[in-house]
Structures are given as structure tokens and as C-alpha cells.
């Protein structure tokens, strides 16, 4: 972990679950969230998430997602953490779930227009109104951009 502003690296406490192809972000509560990923074995897509508290140096397991997903993207907004797309081990996903950091619950919300994994997602600044899902893969590389409007709760 990089210690700012000193610019020194140090080893942090390991996550509770091994995972790769995960997605991570800093939440509105300034904790680090890691979501989904691949846990090893054939089609072992994880439906788990955990968060790291920088003050205590501890990881905490969170409620499970409704489905396992790897090669997904996540973004943080004031109303929670969004897990977007990914791969289930059998199919590319268009589904999106929002995590409520206070209630410890994932809720499915409006799905993207098309399924994809290995996408990048960003949030518009300064209004935090839109989530942009850029590129991805669904059997072939994608050159698409989708936009989620948090006020109308819809993708276009």
C-alpha cells in the first residue's frame, strides 16, 4: 500500500479471500472496496465483496452479490458502490447491482443495454449524475459507450 504523502510502500493486511479479475474503488466512506473476481478452479466467479478500513488496517466481508462476476467494473457514488457487468463463468453480464454501505445489502438495478466484461467505468464530475461504461468484451472487443443516469435510473 502506498503511504501518501511520504511516498512509501508497505505491506497491508491480506484480503480475506483470494481473488483476481476483481474490481476495486474507494467508497464514499473512504474505505477500499473489492468486488467479485475469480477465485480459482473452473468457472469460479466470486459473488463476494470486502472492504478495507485504512484506520484499523482490517478487511471486512460484505453481503454477497446476487451472482458471481469477474472482469467487472465498479464505481462509487454517494448512494453506494455499483458493480457493473462482468462474466459469470457461463455468460457475459449486463446486470448491475448497487451496494448500500450502511445497510450491507446489494440491490439489482437497471441492467446495461448490452452484456460485457473487461469494461471501464467512470463517473462524471462534478455533478456525479452519470456513469459511463466504456468498451469491454463479449466474445469480441467492443467499441461502445453506455451511460447510466442516476436521476432517471436508466441506461442509454
Secondary structure as UniProt FT lines:
FT   STRAND          2..3
FT   TURN            4..7
FT   STRAND          8..9
FT   STRAND          23..26
FT   TURN            28..29
FT   STRAND          32..35
FT   TURN            42..43
FT   STRAND          49..53
FT   TURN            54..57
FT   STRAND          58..61
FT   STRAND          73..77
FT   TURN            78..79
FT   STRAND          80..84
FT   STRAND          96..100
FT   TURN            101..104
FT   STRAND          105..109
FT   STRAND          120..123
FT   TURN            125..127
FT   STRAND          130..134
FT   STRAND          145..149
FT   TURN            150..153
FT   STRAND          154..155
//
